[in-house]
C-alpha cells in the first residue's frame, strides 16, 4: 500500500486539486496599458537590470519576477514594486515580456 492509497483511506471525500504550471499562471497575469520600464544600472560596480511600472497586483509581479529568474537562471529580488535582476539581461527580458503580451520600454542606453 503506497502513500496515495493510505491518504485515500484516511480522507475518502477529499478531491485532489490540479496543480497548474507557471505558463498557465502567466496567462492569468493582469496586462496593463502603460509599458513596463526596463532599465540598466550599476550598483557597487556590478550591472543590474531593473523592471518597474507594473500597476497590477503585487503577487502577479512577484510571480513574473520568479518566472524571469528561473528562465534566465539568474539571481534577483523584488523590492518596492521593482524587480531587480543581477546582470544586464535587458534584451532577453524584453523579448520574454513581449512574448507574454506586455508593452516594454527600454530606458538608459
DSSP file (Angstrom, degrees, kcal/mol; ACC not computed):
  #  RESIDUE AA STRUCTURE BP1 BP2  ACC     N-H-->O    O-->H-N    N-H-->O    O-->H-N    TCO  KAPPA ALPHA  PHI   PSI    X-CA   Y-CA   Z-CA
    1    1 A X              0   0    0      0, 0.0     2,-0.1     0, 0.0     0, 0.0   0.000 360.0 360.0 360.0 119.5    0.0    0.0    0.0
    2    2 A X     >  -     0   0    0      1,-0.1     4,-1.9     4,-0.0     3,-0.2  -0.283 360.0 -93.8 -89.6 179.7    1.6    3.3   -1.1
    3    3 A X  H  > S+     0   0    0      1,-0.2     4,-2.4     2,-0.2     5,-0.2   0.859 121.4  55.8 -63.5 -39.1    1.1    6.7    0.3
    4    4 A X  H  > S+     0   0    0      1,-0.2     4,-2.0     2,-0.2    -1,-0.2   0.904 108.5  48.0 -62.4 -41.3   -1.6    7.7   -2.1
    5    5 A X  H  > S+     0   0    0      2,-0.2     4,-2.0     1,-0.2    -1,-0.2   0.896 110.8  51.3 -66.2 -39.7   -3.7    4.7   -1.1
    6    6 A X  H  X S+     0   0    0     -4,-1.9     4,-2.0     1,-0.2    -2,-0.2   0.903 110.1  49.4 -63.1 -41.2   -3.2    5.5    2.6
    7    7 A X  H  X S+     0   0    0     -4,-2.4     4,-2.7     1,-0.2    -1,-0.2   0.878 108.5  53.0 -66.2 -37.1   -4.3    9.1    2.0
    8    8 A X  H  < S+     0   0    0     -4,-2.0    -1,-0.2     1,-0.2    -2,-0.2   0.878 109.8  49.1 -64.5 -37.0   -7.4    7.9    0.2
    9    9 A X  H  < S+     0   0    0     -4,-2.0     3,-0.4     1,-0.2    -2,-0.2   0.878 115.0  43.8 -68.9 -37.7   -8.3    5.7    3.1
   10   10 A X  H  < S+     0   0    0     -4,-2.0     2,-0.4     1,-0.3    -2,-0.2   0.884 128.5  26.1 -74.3 -38.4   -7.8    8.4    5.6
   11   11 A X    ><  +     0   0    0     -4,-2.7     3,-0.9    -5,-0.2    -1,-0.3  -0.705  66.6 164.8-127.2  78.6   -9.6   11.1    3.6
   12   12 A X  T 3  S+     0   0    0     -3,-0.4    -1,-0.1    -2,-0.4    -2,-0.1   0.781  77.2  49.8 -69.4 -25.7  -12.2    9.5    1.3
   13   13 A X  T 3  S+     0   0    0      2,-0.1    -1,-0.2     0, 0.0     2,-0.2   0.514  82.8 116.0 -91.0  -4.1  -14.1   12.7    0.5
   14   14 A X    <   -     0   0    0     -3,-0.9     2,-0.6    -6,-0.1    -3,-0.1  -0.451  53.4-151.8 -71.6 133.7  -11.0   14.8   -0.4
   15   15 A X        -     0   0    0     -2,-0.2     2,-0.3     0, 0.0    -2,-0.1  -0.928  19.1-127.6-104.9 123.8  -10.9   16.0   -4.0
   16   16 A X        -     0   0    0     -2,-0.6     2,-0.2     1,-0.1    -2,-0.0  -0.536  20.2-131.8 -75.3 129.3   -7.3   16.5   -5.2
   17   17 A X        -     0   0    0     -2,-0.3     2,-0.3     1,-0.1    -1,-0.1  -0.576  20.6-117.8 -80.9 142.8   -6.6   19.9   -6.7
   18   18 A X        -     0   0    0     -2,-0.2     2,-0.3     1,-0.0    -1,-0.1  -0.626  25.1-127.9 -79.5 134.5   -4.8   20.0  -10.0
   19   19 A X        -     0   0    0     -2,-0.3     2,-0.3     1,-0.0    -1,-0.0  -0.656  22.3-141.0 -82.0 138.5   -1.5   21.8  -10.0
   20   20 A X        -     0   0    0     -2,-0.3     2,-0.1     1,-0.0    -1,-0.0  -0.765  12.3-121.8-102.6 147.5   -1.1   24.5  -12.6
   21   21 A X     >  -     0   0    0     -2,-0.3     4,-1.9     1,-0.1     3,-0.3  -0.387  25.5-111.1 -80.3 161.3    2.0   25.2  -14.5
   22   22 A X  H  > S+     0   0    0      1,-0.2     4,-2.5     2,-0.2     5,-0.1   0.822 117.6  59.5 -61.5 -31.6    3.8   28.5  -14.4
   23   23 A X  H  > S+     0   0    0      2,-0.2     4,-1.1     1,-0.2    -1,-0.2   0.891 105.5  47.2 -66.8 -37.7    2.8   29.1  -18.1
   24   24 A X  H  > S+     0   0    0     -3,-0.3     4,-0.5     2,-0.2    -1,-0.2   0.890 113.6  48.2 -69.1 -38.6   -0.9   28.8  -17.2
   25   25 A X  H >< S+     0   0    0     -4,-1.9     3,-1.1     1,-0.2     4,-0.4   0.866 105.7  58.9 -67.5 -35.5   -0.4   31.2  -14.3
   26   26 A X  H >< S+     0   0    0     -4,-2.5     3,-1.0     1,-0.3    -1,-0.2   0.831 100.3  56.2 -64.1 -30.7    1.5   33.6  -16.5
   27   27 A X  H 3< S+     0   0    0     -4,-1.1    -1,-0.3     1,-0.2    -2,-0.2   0.698 102.4  57.3 -73.7 -17.2   -1.6   33.8  -18.8
   28   28 A X  T << S+     0   0    0     -3,-1.1    -1,-0.2    -4,-0.5    -2,-0.2   0.495  79.6 115.5 -88.8  -4.1   -3.6   34.9  -15.8
   29   29 A X  S <  S-     0   0    0     -3,-1.0     2,-0.2    -4,-0.4    -3,-0.0  -0.443  77.1-107.8 -68.6 136.8   -1.4   37.9  -15.0
   30   30 A X        -     0   0    0     -2,-0.1     2,-0.3    27,-0.1    26,-0.2  -0.469  31.4-142.6 -68.7 128.7   -3.1   41.2  -15.5
   31   31 A X        -     0   0    0     -2,-0.2     2,-0.3    24,-0.1    71,-0.1  -0.662  16.0-154.5 -91.7 149.0   -2.0   43.1  -18.6
   32   32 A X        -     0   0    0     -2,-0.3    71,-0.3     2,-0.2     4,-0.1  -0.776  21.4-132.3-122.8 165.5   -1.7   46.9  -18.5
   33   33 A X  S    S+     0   0    0     -2,-0.3     2,-0.1     2,-0.1    -1,-0.1   0.875  87.6  71.9 -84.0 -40.8   -1.8   49.7  -21.0
   34   34 A X  S    S-     0   0    0      1,-0.1    69,-0.3    19,-0.1    -2,-0.2  -0.461  91.8-107.2 -75.2 147.9    1.3   51.6  -19.9
   35   35 A X        -     0   0    0     -2,-0.1     2,-0.4    67,-0.1    69,-0.3  -0.406  25.0-115.5 -75.0 152.0    4.7   49.9  -20.7
   36   36 A X  E     -a  104   0A   0     67,-3.1    69,-2.7    -2,-0.1     2,-0.5  -0.731  33.7-126.8 -80.3 133.0    6.9   48.3  -18.1
   37   37 A X  E     -aB 105  52A   0     15,-3.0    15,-2.1    -2,-0.4     2,-0.6  -0.734  22.5-167.1 -90.0 125.8   10.1   50.2  -17.9
   38   38 A X  E     +aB 106  51A   0     67,-2.8    69,-2.3    -2,-0.5     2,-0.3  -0.948  18.4 168.0-114.2 112.0   13.3   48.1  -18.3
   39   39 A X  E     -aB 107  50A   0     11,-2.8    11,-3.1    -2,-0.6     2,-0.4  -0.855  27.7-133.7-129.7 163.9   16.5   50.0  -17.3
   40   40 A X  E     + B   0  49A   0     67,-0.7     2,-0.3    -2,-0.3     9,-0.2  -0.923  27.8 163.5-118.2 134.9   20.1   49.2  -16.6
   41   41 A X  E     - B   0  48A   0      7,-2.2     7,-2.6    -2,-0.4     2,-0.5  -0.924  30.5-130.8-140.5 166.7   22.2   50.5  -13.7
   42   42 A X  E     - B   0  47A   0     -2,-0.3     2,-0.5     5,-0.2     5,-0.2  -0.994  20.4-174.0-120.5 128.6   25.4   49.7  -12.0
   43   43 A X  E >  S- B   0  46A   0      3,-2.5     3,-1.8    -2,-0.5    -2,-0.0  -0.987  76.2 -12.6-123.7 123.1   25.5   49.3   -8.2
   44   44 A X  T 3  S-     0   0    0     -2,-0.5    -1,-0.1     1,-0.3     3,-0.1   0.839 129.7 -56.5  54.6  35.8   28.8   48.8   -6.5
   45   45 A X  T 3  S+     0   0    0      1,-0.2     2,-0.4    -3,-0.0    -1,-0.3   0.427 115.5 111.5  82.8  -1.2   30.4   48.2   -9.9
   46   46 A X  E <   -B   43   0A   0     -3,-1.8    -3,-2.5    41,-0.0    -1,-0.2  -0.878  67.9-118.5-110.8 139.0   28.1   45.4  -10.8
   47   47 A X  E     +B   42   0A   0     -2,-0.4    40,-2.3    -5,-0.2     2,-0.3  -0.473  33.4 177.4 -76.6 142.8   25.4   45.5  -13.6
   48   48 A X  E     -BC  41  86A   0     -7,-2.6    -7,-2.2    38,-0.2     2,-0.5  -0.974  23.0-139.2-138.5 155.0   21.7   45.1  -12.7
   49   49 A X  E     -BC  40  85A   0     36,-2.7    36,-3.0    -2,-0.3     2,-0.5  -0.963  19.5-160.4-113.6 130.9   18.5   45.2  -14.7
   50   50 A X  E     -BC  39  84A   0    -11,-3.1   -11,-2.8    -2,-0.5     2,-0.5  -0.941   6.2-166.2-117.5 131.3   15.5   46.9  -13.1
   51   51 A X  E     +BC  38  83A   0     32,-2.5    32,-2.5    -2,-0.5     2,-0.3  -0.969  23.9 152.5-113.3 128.2   11.9   46.4  -14.2
   52   52 A X  E     +BC  37  82A   0    -15,-2.1   -15,-3.0    -2,-0.5    30,-0.1  -0.951  33.1  69.6-147.9 166.8    9.3   48.9  -12.8
   53   53 A X        +     0   0    0     28,-0.5     2,-0.4     1,-0.3    -1,-0.1   0.557  52.7 146.7 100.8  10.2    6.0   50.5  -13.7
   54   54 A X        -     0   0    0     27,-0.4    -1,-0.3     1,-0.1   -19,-0.1  -0.681  25.7-172.2 -80.2 129.4    3.7   47.5  -13.3
   55   55 A X        +     0   0    0     -2,-0.4    -1,-0.1   -21,-0.1     3,-0.1   0.332  52.7  90.8-106.0   6.1    0.3   48.6  -12.0
   56   56 A X  S    S-     0   0    0      1,-0.2     2,-0.1   -26,-0.2   -27,-0.0   0.077  90.6 -44.6 -84.7-160.1   -1.3   45.2  -11.3
   57   57 A X     >  -     0   0    0      1,-0.1     4,-1.6     4,-0.0    -1,-0.2  -0.370  46.5-127.7 -70.9 147.6   -1.3   43.1   -8.2
   58   58 A X  H  > S+     0   0    0      1,-0.2     4,-2.3     2,-0.2     5,-0.2   0.869 109.0  57.2 -63.3 -37.8    1.9   42.7   -6.2
   59   59 A X  H  > S+     0   0    0      1,-0.2     4,-2.1     2,-0.2    -1,-0.2   0.869 105.2  51.3 -63.5 -36.6    1.5   38.9   -6.3
   60   60 A X  H  > S+     0   0    0      2,-0.2     4,-2.1     1,-0.2    -1,-0.2   0.897 110.0  49.2 -65.4 -39.3    1.4   38.9  -10.1
   61   61 A X  H  X S+     0   0    0     -4,-1.6     4,-2.2     2,-0.2    -2,-0.2   0.874 110.3  50.6 -68.3 -36.9    4.5   41.0  -10.2
   62   62 A X  H  X S+     0   0    0     -4,-2.3     4,-2.3     2,-0.2    -1,-0.2   0.890 109.9  50.8 -65.5 -39.5    6.3   38.6   -7.8
   63   63 A X  H  X S+     0   0    0     -4,-2.1     4,-2.1     2,-0.2    -2,-0.2   0.891 109.9  50.0 -64.2 -39.6    5.2   35.7  -10.0
   64   64 A X  H  X S+     0   0    0     -4,-2.1     4,-2.3     2,-0.2    -2,-0.2   0.894 109.5  51.7 -64.8 -40.1    6.6   37.4  -13.0
   65   65 A X  H  X S+     0   0    0     -4,-2.2     4,-2.5     1,-0.2    -2,-0.2   0.914 110.0  48.7 -62.6 -43.3    9.9   38.0  -11.2
   66   66 A X  H  X S+     0   0    0     -4,-2.3     4,-2.4     1,-0.2     5,-0.2   0.902 110.5  51.0 -64.0 -40.9   10.1   34.4  -10.3
   67   67 A X  H  X S+     0   0    0     -4,-2.1     4,-2.2     2,-0.2    -2,-0.2   0.909 111.5  47.4 -63.7 -42.5    9.4   33.3  -13.9
   68   68 A X  H  X S+     0   0    0     -4,-2.3     4,-2.4     2,-0.2     5,-0.2   0.930 112.6  49.1 -64.2 -45.8   12.2   35.7  -15.2
   69   69 A X  H  X>S+     0   0    0     -4,-2.5     5,-1.5     1,-0.2     4,-1.1   0.900 114.1  44.5 -64.1 -41.0   14.7   34.5  -12.7
   70   70 A X  H  <5S+     0   0    0     -4,-2.4    -1,-0.2     2,-0.2    -2,-0.2   0.882 113.5  50.4 -72.7 -36.0   14.1   30.8  -13.3
   71   71 A X  H  <5S+     0   0    0     -4,-2.2    -2,-0.2    -5,-0.2    -1,-0.2   0.914 120.3  34.7 -66.8 -42.1   14.1   31.2  -17.1
   72   72 A X  H  <5S-     0   0    0     -4,-2.4    -1,-0.2    -5,-0.2    -2,-0.2   0.567 102.2-132.1 -88.5  -9.3   17.3   33.1  -17.2
   73   73 A X  T  <5 +     0   0    0     -4,-1.1     2,-0.3    -5,-0.2    -3,-0.2   0.930  62.7 126.9  56.0  49.8   18.9   31.2  -14.3
   74   74 A X      < -     0   0    0     -5,-1.5    -1,-0.2    -6,-0.2     2,-0.2  -0.833  60.1-107.0-128.5 167.0   20.0   34.4  -12.5
   75   75 A X        +     0   0    0     -2,-0.3    11,-2.5    11,-0.1     2,-0.3  -0.482  48.1 135.7 -88.6 164.9   19.6   35.9   -9.1
   76   76 A X  E     -D   85   0A   0      9,-0.2     2,-0.3    -2,-0.2     9,-0.2  -0.975  31.6-134.2 174.6-178.7   17.4   38.8   -8.3
   77   77 A X  E     -D   84   0A   0      7,-2.5     7,-2.9    -2,-0.3     2,-0.5  -0.938  14.3-125.2-151.3 171.9   14.9   40.3   -5.9
   78   78 A X  E     +D   83   0A   0     -2,-0.3     2,-0.4     5,-0.2     5,-0.2  -0.969  40.5 155.3-126.3 112.7   11.6   42.1   -5.6
   79   79 A X  E >   -D   82   0A   0      3,-2.1     3,-1.6    -2,-0.5    -2,-0.1  -0.998  60.8  -5.2-140.1 141.5   11.6   45.3   -3.6
   80   80 A X  T 3  S-     0   0    0     -2,-0.4    -1,-0.1     1,-0.3     3,-0.1   0.842 127.3 -53.7  48.9  46.2    9.5   48.5   -3.6
   81   81 A X  T 3  S+     0   0    0      1,-0.2   -28,-0.5   -29,-0.1   -27,-0.4   0.808 117.1 112.0  57.4  33.6    7.4   47.4   -6.6
   82   82 A X  E <   -CD  52  79A   0     -3,-1.6    -3,-2.1   -30,-0.1     2,-0.6  -0.991  61.7-140.5-132.6 142.7   10.6   46.8   -8.7
   83   83 A X  E     -CD  51  78A   0    -32,-2.5   -32,-2.5    -2,-0.4     2,-0.6  -0.915  18.6-163.4 -99.6 125.5   12.1   43.6  -10.0
   84   84 A X  E     -CD  50  77A   0     -7,-2.9    -7,-2.5    -2,-0.6     2,-0.4  -0.951   5.7-171.3-114.1 118.1   15.9   43.7   -9.7
   85   85 A X  E     -CD  49  76A   0    -36,-3.0   -36,-2.7    -2,-0.6     2,-0.5  -0.909  25.8-120.7-110.9 133.2   17.8   41.1  -11.8
   86   86 A X  E    S+C   48   0A   0    -11,-2.5   -38,-0.2    -2,-0.4   -11,-0.1  -0.606  79.2  16.9 -75.1 122.5   21.5   40.6  -11.4
   87   87 A X  S    S-     0   0    0    -40,-2.3     2,-1.0    -2,-0.5   -38,-0.2  -0.287  99.9 -65.3 105.9 168.8   23.3   41.3  -14.7
   88   88 A X        +     0   0    0      1,-0.1     3,-0.1    -2,-0.1    -2,-0.1  -0.783  65.8 142.7 -97.3  93.4   22.5   43.0  -18.0
   89   89 A X     >  +     0   0    0     -2,-1.0     4,-2.7    -4,-0.1     5,-0.3  -0.106  19.6 129.6-120.4  32.5   19.7   41.0  -19.5
   90   90 A X  H  > S+     0   0    0      1,-0.2     4,-2.7     2,-0.2     5,-0.2   0.911  73.4  47.4 -57.8 -46.5   17.6   43.8  -20.9
   91   91 A X  H  > S+     0   0    0      1,-0.2     4,-2.1     2,-0.2    -1,-0.2   0.928 115.4  44.0 -64.1 -45.7   17.2   42.3  -24.4
   92   92 A X  H  > S+     0   0    0      2,-0.2     4,-2.3     1,-0.2    -1,-0.2   0.908 115.8  47.7 -66.4 -41.9   16.3   38.8  -23.2
   93   93 A X  H  X S+     0   0    0     -4,-2.7     4,-2.6     2,-0.2     5,-0.2   0.914 111.2  50.7 -66.5 -42.6   13.8   40.1  -20.6
   94   94 A X  H  X S+     0   0    0     -4,-2.7     4,-2.3    -5,-0.3    -1,-0.2   0.901 110.8  49.1 -62.9 -39.8   12.2   42.5  -23.0
   95   95 A X  H  X S+     0   0    0     -4,-2.1     4,-2.1    -5,-0.2    -1,-0.2   0.914 111.4  49.7 -64.4 -42.5   11.7   39.6  -25.5
   96   96 A X  H  X S+     0   0    0     -4,-2.3     4,-1.4     1,-0.2    -2,-0.2   0.929 112.6  46.5 -61.4 -45.5   10.2   37.4  -22.8
   97   97 A X  H  X>S+     0   0    0     -4,-2.6     5,-2.6     1,-0.2     4,-0.7   0.874 111.4  51.2 -67.7 -37.0    7.8   40.2  -21.7
   98   98 A X  H ><5S+     0   0    0     -4,-2.3     3,-0.7     1,-0.2    -1,-0.2   0.883 107.2  54.0 -66.8 -37.0    6.8   40.9  -25.3
   99   99 A X  H 3<5S+     0   0    0     -4,-2.1    -1,-0.2     1,-0.2    -2,-0.2   0.831 107.7  51.2 -63.9 -31.5    6.1   37.2  -25.9
  100  100 A X  H 3<5S-     0   0    0     -4,-1.4    -1,-0.2    -5,-0.1    -2,-0.2   0.610 126.3-102.3 -81.1 -12.1    3.8   37.3  -22.9
  101  101 A X  T <<5S+     0   0    0     -3,-0.7    -3,-0.2    -4,-0.7     2,-0.2   0.536  74.1 137.3 106.6   7.8    1.9   40.3  -24.3
  102  102 A X      < -     0   0    0     -5,-2.6     2,-0.5    -6,-0.1    -1,-0.3  -0.539  54.0-124.3 -84.8 151.9    3.4   43.2  -22.2
  103  103 A X        -     0   0    0    -69,-0.3   -67,-3.1   -71,-0.3     2,-0.4  -0.843  33.8-167.9 -89.3 132.4    4.4   46.5  -23.6
  104  104 A X  E     -a   36   0A   0     -2,-0.5     2,-0.4   -69,-0.3   -67,-0.2  -0.976  12.3-162.9-128.8 137.5    8.0   47.2  -22.6
  105  105 A X  E     -a   37   0A   0    -69,-2.7   -67,-2.8    -2,-0.4     2,-0.4  -0.980  14.8-140.6-120.8 128.9   10.0   50.4  -22.9
  106  106 A X  E     -a   38   0A   0     -2,-0.4     2,-0.4   -69,-0.2   -67,-0.2  -0.746  21.3-172.1 -90.7 130.3   13.8   50.4  -22.7
  107  107 A X  E     +a   39   0A   0    -69,-2.3   -67,-0.7    -2,-0.4    -2,-0.0  -0.968  52.6  26.2-124.2 136.9   15.4   53.3  -20.8
  108  108 A X              0   0    0     -2,-0.4   -68,-0.2   -69,-0.2    -1,-0.2   0.986 360.0 360.0  83.3  67.4   19.0   54.2  -20.5
  109  109 A X              0   0    0     -3,-0.2    -1,-0.1   -70,-0.1    -2,-0.1   0.457 360.0 360.0  92.9 360.0   21.1   53.2  -23.5
